[in-house]
Amino acid sequence: MPVTVVAVDRPELAPFPMPERFRTEIAYFMSTPADGEHWPAGEYRVSASDVRTWLEEGVFRLVSPLDSAAQAEIELSEEQEAWLEWMLANQVERIRIAS
């Protein structure tokens, strides 16, 4: 069952459709909250500068949980690339995933 990405900071935008697996993939893209910062449950932030970098490079990086010096470059899927382009074009940084 597909999910939709809702722009929290741009509620007038139509939600962006993504495959169900995006519920877990969002962890690769979300920003880390600053110390003491709290986000509402189910809400994610994705930095516009990170979005630009991922689109320019065509990859995102995963850091090994066992060795922070070890990183893997993962090529963006077509769906991820389209979603990131939507984020950038519409100046979206706060999202939530809906069914």
N, C-alpha and C positions, 0 to 999 in steps of 0.2 A: 504494500500500500504506500503510495507516494506521500511525502510530507510537503509542507510549504514553509518558506522562510518569510516571516513577517518583519517588516521594518518598524521597529519600535519608535525610532526617532523620525520616521516619515510615514505616519499612518495612512496618508492619502494614496500611497503606492499599492498597487495590486501585489499580493504575495507572490513569491517566486517559487515555482515547483522544483522539488529535488527528490531523488530516490530515497527510500526508507533508510538506507545505510548512512545517510547524511546525519542521522541522529548521533551516531558515534564519530563520524568524521569531523564534526564541528570542533572536537577537542584539538584537532591539529591546527586550527585557525584562530581560535579564541585568544584574546589577550588575557594576561594574568592580572587579577585585581591588585591594586596597590595596597600596601599595609593599611589595615583599617577600613578599606573600601568594601562595601557590600553591594552586590547586585541582586535584584529580585530573582527568586527561583525560576529557572527556565529561561533566563535572559542571558545573552552573550554579547560581548563586545569584540569587534574585530577592527584593528587599527587600519586606517586608510593608508598609512605609509607601508604597512606590511602587505596590504592588498596590491599596491603598486609594485612592490618588489616581487611578489609571487607571480604577478602577470608578466612583468618584464623578463624574469628568469624562466618561467614556465614550470617551476618546481617549488615545493616546500620542503623544509628539512625536519626530520624527526631526530630527536636526541635520545640515545639509549638510556633507559632507566638504570642500567648497571654501570655505565661509564659516560659521564657527561661530555667527555672529549670526543666520543664516537657519534657521528651523525650520518644519517642516510638521506640522500636526495630522492624525493618521490615526485615523479612527473604528475602534473595536474591532469585530472580526467577532463573530458569535454564538459561534463556537468559542473565540475568545480570551477573551471575557467569561465563558463557562462555566468555562474553565480557571482564570482568575483568581479566580473565586468559590470554586472547589475549593481553590485555594491558600490563600485567606484563611480559609475555614471550617475547614480542617484544620491551620492554622498551619504550612504548609510554606514553607520558604525555600530548601532545597537540593534540586535535581532532577537527573535525567539522562534522556536520551531513549533509548528502546529500540525495536527493531523488533518 
